[in-house]
Amino acid sequence: MSIFEGKDILVTGGCGSIGSEIVRQLIAHGPRRIRVLDNNESGHWTLSQELKSDLIRNLIGDVRDMERVRRSMDGVDIVFHAAALKHVPLCEYNPFEAVYTNVIGTRNVVAAAYECNVERMISISTDKAVNPINTMGATKLLGEKIVVNAPSGLQTTQYCCVRFGNVLGSVGSVIPMFKQQIQQGGPVTITTADMTRFFMTIPQSVQLVLKAAHYMQGHEVFVLKMDVVRIVDLAEVMIELLAPKFGFEASRIPVTYIGKRPGEKTHEYLFTEEEAPYTEELDDMLVIRSSPYDPLFKENENYESILKHGHGRIISKEEIKSVLTENGYV
């Protein structure tokens, strides 16, 4: 992680679940300064009170505002772009807002990085960008295309994306929601019995984001290898572990199926079949090189082994228990 030593780093969306963890982990790697750009004033105050670091610069602003982005990036070496609208139903009901943040905002960050001659820009994407059926996924796919197809020209900025799934314990995720429902005695609400999701812990995902920043050569999409959890298994394990702590018998906490929300898929995928031939495998991640700007763009004829990662491995209830307890979610 020596690439961060002495560097001036900007984190957009730096008060969010992923952005704030990027800030936390970067502090340990000796940067000169970490600029946190976020439109959440309360989030800035909370983060500054937690970290109390003289490395942090709190910049209130929105990636939709090109001038603010440009001024925030002046003199920056590395950019982590984590700002986004990420909640699928909210984006379905507010599509223009999703476009303004996830597409126009990403374009602003890419353009400012070009103008300010930033060394590296790493954009955080999502598995929902794979064959999207909802507004959020479609805007994140466009955001990916804007990043990995950013023109090289004569400037030296390198661009890449990191794509991963749901993050355990992040704001608005199912774990805090299930915990609250169990604390109230139920019911625990689940969309459908066969719903699955890719999951990683917040520190895990950010460690691999920083690793991608080291490995990147430009125009790649890094896909983090992830396990899959059945949502009903997650709910049942949480009920088993938490109900007694809140004074309830696990058998008395009901589970209610409420149906899929607007724009939701039953299953997510890490990459498309069309991307598989342009994908190489590393120990803990896959690297998609499907951009024509990628200097290593080349079709791989022997890609059958890559396809098995697209669906992920469904983890058992015992493994779910271990993840939840080891990471302090229960």
Buried (B, 14 or more C-beta within 10 A) or exposed (E): BEBBEEBBBBBBBBBBBBBBBBBBBBBEBEBEBBBBBBBBEEBBEEBBEEBEEEBBBBBBBBBBBBEBBBBBBEEBBBBBBBBBBBBBBBBBEBBEBBBBBBBBBBBBBBBBBBBBEBBBBBBBBBBBBBBBEBBBBBBBBBBBBBBBBBEBEEEEBBBBBBBBBBBBBBEEBBBBEBBEBBBEEBBBBBBBEEBBBBBBBBBBBBBBBBBBBEEBEBBBBBBBBBBBBBBBBBBBBBBBBBBEEEEBEBEEBEBEEEEBEEBBBEEBBBBBEEBBBBBBBEEEBBBBBBBEBBEEEEEEEEBEEBEEBBBBEEBEBEBBBEBBEEBEBB
